[in-house]
Amino acid sequence: MQANTGLAQVAEAPARSFKRRRAPIAVATLAGVVLLAALFGLPIEALALTGVAVVLLSRCIEPEEAWSAIDGNTLVLIFGMLAFGTGLQNAGTVELIVGMLSPLLSAASPLLLLVAVYGVTSILTETITNNAVAVIMTPIVIELGAVTAMDPRALIVAVMFGASASFATPIGYQTNTLVYGAANYRFTDFVKIGLPMNIVAGITACLAISVLF
């Protein structure tokens, strides 16, 4: 039918063209959310919802396009991951693992202690979820700081970075899961790229923390 020049195809195209004239609005909204959260400490959740409202009201994207972009399987995976992490936390599994390592960590040098705390936090985050690990690790490292006469702020910052800079698995952080579902990545893709990133980020963070604190 398409080869016949006497016929015209009137079916609606499945994809819509980008609204390039409204792209600056979307970029400015994203930049505003990041800057307001980073510079003024405003809640990122409220800023993100406000940004979504601005993008929708300015017609940068149509509501039906926004709804169609939501991946139900990814949302279920995120909710299940959070529930699994909460279950492990309530069962005391994470506390048991970290408690076994506490005697070894308390006898380490300051830099080695930073590396160990960062490594344990990162490994646990890759297998559970950053929220549960941060809640469990923070009081433990405060106690470790008191035992070793080390500034507990340095250990807390190491926990913050270790729980956030997790790239080696798609379940370590919620954004990893979103990318995993949207781009059809494989689990091994995260390991190949994320593991070296974890190592580089960990070394950089530990050296910077040891200098600053």
Contacts in CASP RR format, 6 or more apart in sequence:
PFRMAT RR
TARGET T0000
AUTHOR 0000-0000-0000
METHOD contacts of the structure
MODEL  1
MQANTGLAQVAEAPARSFKRRRAPIAVATLAGVVLLAALFGLPIEALALT
GVAVVLLSRCIEPEEAWSAIDGNTLVLIFGMLAFGTGLQNAGTVELIVGM
LSPLLSAASPLLLLVAVYGVTSILTETITNNAVAVIMTPIVIELGAVTAM
DPRALIVAVMFGASASFATPIGYQTNTLVYGAANYRFTDFVKIGLPMNIV
AGITACLAISVLF
1 7 0 8 1.000
1 9 0 8 1.000
2 9 0 8 1.000
16 62 0 8 1.000
16 65 0 8 1.000
19 59 0 8 1.000
19 60 0 8 1.000
19 61 0 8 1.000
22 58 0 8 1.000
22 59 0 8 1.000
22 60 0 8 1.000
23 60 0 8 1.000
25 54 0 8 1.000
25 55 0 8 1.000
25 58 0 8 1.000
25 60 0 8 1.000
26 55 0 8 1.000
26 60 0 8 1.000
26 61 0 8 1.000
29 51 0 8 1.000
29 54 0 8 1.000
29 55 0 8 1.000
30 51 0 8 1.000
32 47 0 8 1.000
33 44 0 8 1.000
33 47 0 8 1.000
33 48 0 8 1.000
33 50 0 8 1.000
33 51 0 8 1.000
36 42 0 8 1.000
36 47 0 8 1.000
37 43 0 8 1.000
37 44 0 8 1.000
37 47 0 8 1.000
52 66 0 8 1.000
55 61 0 8 1.000
56 63 0 8 1.000
56 66 0 8 1.000
71 178 0 8 1.000
71 181 0 8 1.000
71 182 0 8 1.000
73 181 0 8 1.000
74 177 0 8 1.000
74 178 0 8 1.000
74 180 0 8 1.000
74 181 0 8 1.000
74 182 0 8 1.000
77 171 0 8 1.000
77 177 0 8 1.000
78 174 0 8 1.000
78 177 0 8 1.000
78 178 0 8 1.000
81 129 0 8 1.000
81 171 0 8 1.000
81 172 0 8 1.000
81 174 0 8 1.000
81 177 0 8 1.000
82 129 0 8 1.000
82 131 0 8 1.000
84 128 0 8 1.000
84 129 0 8 1.000
85 128 0 8 1.000
85 129 0 8 1.000
85 132 0 8 1.000
86 132 0 8 1.000
88 94 0 8 1.000
88 128 0 8 1.000
88 132 0 8 1.000
89 95 0 8 1.000
89 132 0 8 1.000
89 135 0 8 1.000
89 136 0 8 1.000
94 124 0 8 1.000
94 128 0 8 1.000
94 132 0 8 1.000
94 133 0 8 1.000
94 136 0 8 1.000
95 136 0 8 1.000
97 124 0 8 1.000
98 120 0 8 1.000
98 124 0 8 1.000
98 136 0 8 1.000
98 137 0 8 1.000
98 140 0 8 1.000
99 140 0 8 1.000
101 116 0 8 1.000
101 120 0 8 1.000
102 140 0 8 1.000
102 143 0 8 1.000
102 144 0 8 1.000
104 116 0 8 1.000
105 113 0 8 1.000
105 116 0 8 1.000
105 117 0 8 1.000
105 120 0 8 1.000
105 144 0 8 1.000
106 144 0 8 1.000
106 147 0 8 1.000
106 148 0 8 1.000
108 116 0 8 1.000
108 148 0 8 1.000
110 148 0 8 1.000
110 150 0 8 1.000
110 154 0 8 1.000
110 210 0 8 1.000
111 206 0 8 1.000
111 210 0 8 1.000
113 144 0 8 1.000
113 148 0 8 1.000
113 150 0 8 1.000
113 155 0 8 1.000
114 154 0 8 1.000
114 155 0 8 1.000
114 158 0 8 1.000
114 206 0 8 1.000
114 209 0 8 1.000
114 210 0 8 1.000
115 202 0 8 1.000
115 206 0 8 1.000
117 137 0 8 1.000
117 141 0 8 1.000
117 144 0 8 1.000
117 155 0 8 1.000
117 158 0 8 1.000
117 159 0 8 1.000
118 158 0 8 1.000
118 159 0 8 1.000
118 161 0 8 1.000
118 162 0 8 1.000
118 202 0 8 1.000
118 205 0 8 1.000
118 206 0 8 1.000
119 162 0 8 1.000
119 202 0 8 1.000
120 137 0 8 1.000
121 133 0 8 1.000
121 134 0 8 1.000
121 137 0 8 1.000
121 158 0 8 1.000
121 159 0 8 1.000
121 162 0 8 1.000
121 163 0 8 1.000
122 162 0 8 1.000
122 163 0 8 1.000
122 165 0 8 1.000
122 166 0 8 1.000
122 198 0 8 1.000
122 202 0 8 1.000
124 133 0 8 1.000
124 136 0 8 1.000
124 137 0 8 1.000
125 133 0 8 1.000
125 162 0 8 1.000
125 163 0 8 1.000
125 166 0 8 1.000
125 172 0 8 1.000
125 173 0 8 1.000
126 166 0 8 1.000
126 168 0 8 1.000
126 169 0 8 1.000
126 171 0 8 1.000
126 172 0 8 1.000
126 198 0 8 1.000
127 169 0 8 1.000
127 171 0 8 1.000
127 172 0 8 1.000
128 172 0 8 1.000
129 171 0 8 1.000
129 172 0 8 1.000
129 173 0 8 1.000
130 163 0 8 1.000
130 164 0 8 1.000
130 166 0 8 1.000
130 172 0 8 1.000
130 173 0 8 1.000
131 163 0 8 1.000
133 159 0 8 1.000
133 163 0 8 1.000
134 159 0 8 1.000
134 160 0 8 1.000
134 163 0 8 1.000
137 159 0 8 1.000
137 163 0 8 1.000
138 156 0 8 1.000
138 159 0 8 1.000
141 152 0 8 1.000
141 155 0 8 1.000
141 156 0 8 1.000
141 158 0 8 1.000
141 159 0 8 1.000
142 152 0 8 1.000
142 155 0 8 1.000
142 156 0 8 1.000
144 150 0 8 1.000
144 152 0 8 1.000
144 155 0 8 1.000
145 151 0 8 1.000
145 152 0 8 1.000
145 155 0 8 1.000
146 152 0 8 1.000
151 213 0 8 1.000
153 213 0 8 1.000
154 209 0 8 1.000
154 210 0 8 1.000
154 212 0 8 1.000
154 213 0 8 1.000
157 205 0 8 1.000
157 209 0 8 1.000
157 213 0 8 1.000
158 205 0 8 1.000
158 206 0 8 1.000
158 209 0 8 1.000
161 201 0 8 1.000
161 202 0 8 1.000
161 205 0 8 1.000
161 209 0 8 1.000
162 202 0 8 1.000
162 205 0 8 1.000
164 173 0 8 1.000
165 197 0 8 1.000
165 198 0 8 1.000
165 201 0 8 1.000
165 202 0 8 1.000
165 205 0 8 1.000
166 172 0 8 1.000
166 173 0 8 1.000
166 176 0 8 1.000
166 198 0 8 1.000
167 173 0 8 1.000
167 176 0 8 1.000
167 190 0 8 1.000
167 193 0 8 1.000
167 194 0 8 1.000
167 195 0 8 1.000
167 197 0 8 1.000
167 198 0 8 1.000
167 201 0 8 1.000
168 190 0 8 1.000
168 191 0 8 1.000
168 194 0 8 1.000
168 195 0 8 1.000
168 197 0 8 1.000
168 198 0 8 1.000
169 176 0 8 1.000
169 187 0 8 1.000
169 190 0 8 1.000
169 191 0 8 1.000
170 176 0 8 1.000
170 177 0 8 1.000
170 179 0 8 1.000
170 180 0 8 1.000
170 181 0 8 1.000
170 185 0 8 1.000
170 187 0 8 1.000
170 190 0 8 1.000
171 177 0 8 1.000
176 190 0 8 1.000
179 185 0 8 1.000
180 190 0 8 1.000
END
